[in-house]
Amino acid sequence: MNIVNKVKGVVITLVISVLVFFLGVKAKAESTPLNLYQVYLNGEKIGLIENKEKLLNLIDQEQAHIKKQYNVDKVYPPNGLDIQSITTYDNNISDEKTLYEEIKDKEPFTISGYKVTIKYPEEQNLSEGEEDTGPKETVVMNVLDKEDFETGFYNTMAAFIGSSELDKFKNNVEVEIQDVGEKLENVSWYEDITIKKDYLSTKEYIYTNSSDISRYLLFGTLEDNKSYTVKDGDSVSSIAESNRLNVDEFLIANPEFKSANTLLAEGQVVNTTLIDPVVSIAYKKTKIEDVEVPFQTVYEDDSSMYVGTNVTVTEGKNGTKRLTEDILYVNGEIRDLKVTNDPDIVPTINKVVKRGTKVYSNYQVVLPQNSDGWVWPALPNNVITSRYSWRWGRMHEGIDLSGAGYGSPVFAAGSGTVVQTGSNSANGTFVTIDHGNDYYTIYMHLYKYSVSVGQSVTAGQQIGQMGNSGRSFGTHLHIGVFIGFPYRGGKSVDPCRSIFSC
């Protein structure tokens, strides 16, 4: 009996299902399919509408405040909105106004503009002393007008190069160098920059003028600039120093000033923000200049004269040398420099001094360790590419010399004892010399050294060769002068004020 009842139940269910199916087919056959629009938001169905244009017009008309804010003529749907034409029997149709209200509360609307993508090379473009933190993240900027970005980018380049010089280069009106002078040869950047037309979300920041764009590209932020009000007695140099800037950085941040000698007015407000460029503006220059070559003092030992007796045989005279320099700058900083020597304009005459070595009987006399003075630590055709000053917010504790090329000789700046040699990731291959009286010099980024710890050296003796080791941006010598052992409690001093005149 139970089996019979179960069979009856199955049969009845099948009959009902068949009747429902055919009734449905008949109903659909008797109705007309509808041409509607299925609306999706971020991939999710949110409703059916009859008129696509009505919804789009509502979005445009109801967002008058967006048009006013960005000074545009049209507002577009959110980026996640998709409207597809479909044919359906479903007559559950939504009102366009109702659907607009739902969209408005969920996603921001868009305006037409441009996506600027700044992609960095895998190998960082580091300044000397800057920490390697790995590849930088890609920067995406929303820009209303493509021309604003191009103008802002051009103004950023002009901040480093100079607007007059950049304009001449752009318009190809630069003249060849006559005797001395400089010429801009090439301008480029290290990043991959693409500009693509797109719909920009009004919830994201959108750049609407070239000034904000150049400000961001130069300082890496749109936050208020750090400023300083000029007081009586202030100068470009003093303001820069007190704000951990070097003069070049100050001039880049304040392009209205053309040189460190610009006179400032009391009450004038200047920008003291540390630049942190988003892009790496690389430019090459040819520079021809006449530089003074200081004479060296050469000592000739004379055993017929007593110790302490010096006689000048020839007076020294500085010379003049014309140098042709091919210079690569990146964001205002010299990254590479090659020097070609032209014939000397005025030859250098070294000072020659006879020095007595005869000692008095019954007395022991020791020559002062540094009696032969200080000498320039590189060949005369090397030039200073970076001075003792603030650089990118950090103190550059020495001077950089470049020009003679990889492997050119490096000399001891004074007599003393080698107390340290070695190599590390920051200083590269280096030598430290103790000159007595708590004076030390350190020579960094060498290709190799040719002295050993404990060895006595004399001023002008070759101790190594110029290289590009460690955290370095090109072939150069970094020489630092310290009172006390370098980087072990010693205090750095400016080589150009302590042992050199430069």
Order of alpha helices (4+ residues) and beta strands (2+ residues): alpha-beta-beta-alpha-alpha-beta-alpha-beta-beta-alpha-alpha-beta-beta-beta-alpha-beta-alpha-alpha-beta-beta-beta-beta-beta-beta-beta-beta-beta-beta-beta-beta-beta-beta-beta-beta-beta-beta-beta-alpha
